[in-house]
């Protein structure tokens, strides 16, 4: 609703809750050219490394968590383990391009401790990209590996197999027992590193 004769309609992306233009302006003024942009949907996580340009932003690296399937990932594509692995993959691709530093751009996401956005950033850090972030907001190794999901699966199974199978139907249909998620996470991480080391890509 208009608020007077001087009211200015916000930009479309701001109205849609997708871009904080004031924060973006400060990032551009800072002189740092590469930003880590992490976005999440109900189904996937997207990690991009973007360089500002007056003629339009340039995406240097873009990884959708769907790419994790190429490395054998059978878990969900939008949880904390998937966010970390997506960030790790984006980070390894960035390092291959010579990108060693980037500033975080979480957009309008609330910067909640141990959130998926920080799991993705931890993946970038572990890949060798320096990203300024407080260590206390990063998820623990256990959460990134999905230990909390595996424990929840064990609790459900103890209450009944039907409940367990109903909750983790998609995991099971892909051939993954959610109780084995931490080990599966480690295996996929190794697969990814080996594939990238041998010259593979996303």
N, C-alpha and C positions, 0 to 999 in steps of 0.2 A: 504494500500500500504506500502511495506517495506521502511524503512528509513535509510538503510545502513547495513553494515555487522554485527553490534552489535544489530540490531533490534530484539526485543523479542516479539513474538505474545502474546497479552494479553490473560488471561484466558477466557474460553468460557463465563462464567457468566458475566464477565466484558464487553466482546464484545457485549453481548446481553442487556447490560444496567441493569442488575439485582443485581449485587453486587459490592460495593466499597470496595476492599480488604484492602486498606490502613486504611479506617475508621474501618473496622472490626478488623484489627490487633490492632489498638489502644484500641478498646473495650475489646478485649481479654486480653491485657496487663494491663488494669486497675484493673484487679482482680475481677470485678463484673461478677458473673456467670450467671445471668439470664437477658435476653434481651427481650424487647417487640418489636416484629417484625410486622409491619403493612404493608400489601400489598393490592393493589386495582387493579381490572380488570374493563373491561367495564360493567360487570354485577354484580360483588360482591366485598365485602371487606373481607379480611382474617386477623385475629389477632392471633398471636402465642406468647407464652412465651417459650423461648428457652435457654437451658443451654449449654455452651461450653464444649466440651470434646475433648481431643486429638484424640480419635478414631472416632469422628463425633458428630455433634450437636445433642442434645437430646431435642425433643419437649415435653414440660411438659403439655402445654395447647394449643389447636388449635381450633379456632372457625371460621367457615365460616358464613357469614351473612345469608345464606340460612337457618341456624338453627333458625332464628327469626320467621319463619313461624310456628314453633311449639308453639310459645307463642302468636299467633294470629296476627302477623304483616302482614298488607296488602299493605304497601307502597313499594317503590322500595328498592332494596337490595344494592345499591351502592351510595346512597346520604348521606348527613351529618347526618340526624336522624338515618339511618341504621348503619352508622359507629359508632356513639355513642353507640347504643344499642349492637352492636357486641363487642365493647370494654368493656361495662358494663358486658355482659355475661362472656367474657373471664376473667375479673377481679374477678367476684364472684367465678368462678371455681378455679382461682388461690388462692384466699383467703382460700377456703376450703382445698387446698393442703398445706397451710402454707406459701405461697409465699407472702411476704409483701413489697418487693422492687424489682424494675427492671429498667434497663436503656433503653431509647428509641433507636430503630434502624429503621430509616426511609429509609434505603437503598439509592437509587439514586433519590428518590423523592425530588423535590425542597421543602424545608421547608417553604411553604407559610402560612401566617397568616390565621387562621380559616379554614385551609384545612381539608379534611376528615381524614387524618392521625392524626391530633390533636383532632378531635372529638372522635376518637377511644381511644386516650390516656386519654381524659377527662372522658370517660366511665370507664376506669381502675381506675382512681383517685377516682371517686365516689363510686366504688366498695370497695375501701379500700387498693388498691395497690399504694404505693408511687413511683411516677415516676418523676424524675427531669426534669421539663419543665417550661419555662417562662409563666406566667399566661396570658401575653398579646397575645400569639399566639393561645390560646384556643378559640373556637367559643363561642359566647354568648348563654345564655339559649334559647333565642328566635330562633336562627339558629338551635340549636340542636333539638328543638321541631318541626322544620319545619314551623315556622310562615311565613318565606319568601316564602315558596312554597304555603301555603294557600292564602297569599295575591296575589301572581301571578295568582292563579286559579280564585280568585274573579275578578281580572282585566280582565282576558280573558273572563269570563262569561259576564261581562258588555259590552264587544265588540261583543258578539254573542255566542249562545249556541253551534253552530256547531264548532267554533274554540276551545271552551272550551273542548268539547267532543273529538275532534281530538287530542288535546295535552295530555289529561289525560285519553285516552282510556283504558290503562292498569290498572290504578287506579280504574276506574269505573267498569271494568270487574271483578276485584277482590272484588267489593262491598264496596269500600272506596271512599267517596266524598273527594277530596283533600282539600277542604275548612275545613274539620274536622280533618286534619292531626295532629295538635298540641294536641288535646284531645285524639286522637287514640294513639299517641306516649306515653302519660302519662299512658293510660290504659295498653299498652303492657309492659311498664316499671314495673308497679305494678304486672302484671301477672308473669313476669320473676322473680322478687324478691320473690314473694310468692312461686313459683314453686321451686326455689333454696333453700328457707328456709325450705321447706317440704322434702328436700332430692332429688329433681329432678336433672337432668343434661341436657347437650346439646345433 
